């Protein structure tokens, strides 16, 4: 997120965007005159037409609107029409708990908040990163659907007295073969079982197709392959984690300090302060859900020393990179073990490690990544293949 200077523009346009309607408030900051304060039925094109009718100079005009269901489409249209546009981060809007909430009031309030310097704005990714983000989110949704379908099938066969004991875990090759060979007691149950297996196969095939599209998108984007490969050098970062983190967080240099990142991904603890008492609550979960899930998943690796780099492996990296990775994994591993020995809940331990991990990620992308070259990438990959 970044800040936009409020004194750079003569005309300010605040939009409350919906699917088919927009409410717009336009003011001249030099005279404080309200030029427009009405609803507009139609698309963002009608909003641009109204701005053209008012003869607003594009270079001296800034349009702001809150991030929501319309996504980046209005932003792209406004930028294509040469207007400046910024998308408000919803978490930066003060919550006044007003009983009367209308589009008109939202437009007015956002404009006042902006002029007071209270708002922050999201970074708009380019088309390749946006495509990768959408594909990764779709894949995550399909994986959740597949997990639910597996649970549904296992519960169904168990309710009708079928037990599988050939392997300790379910959904192995033997287990799937056993499921496909089951014969139910009547035609209706058999038809339902076959239908569930077809749905399982369909979801599984959709995941494979989505992963192929992800790989194709990465290969067609210059520099994206190398960026993701560099992220994969961090312990706990595989293909999916690296792709998700890059597409969701993008360029971390826009954050001035690393301690701003935990709040952005919802890993910062909440507070409930009253007088001298200020107890910490659970994490806020206000930020990017997908990045938060990947970071918590990656934090599990730091609880097992065997999954981390050995000194021989660290020697394959440039000296500064190896020193950073050693400092990072030692800190997170020791912290993980310390919290676990104190009897902390394992979920709290992983959230604490993920909170520190994302701050190390900020340092890695801003200071360390530049030390990794294509030669380094190839050398470490060859070492892993060997």
Order of alpha helices (4+ residues) and beta strands (2+ residues): beta-beta-beta-alpha-beta-alpha-beta-alpha-alpha-alpha-alpha-alpha-alpha-alpha-beta-beta-alpha-alpha-alpha-alpha-alpha
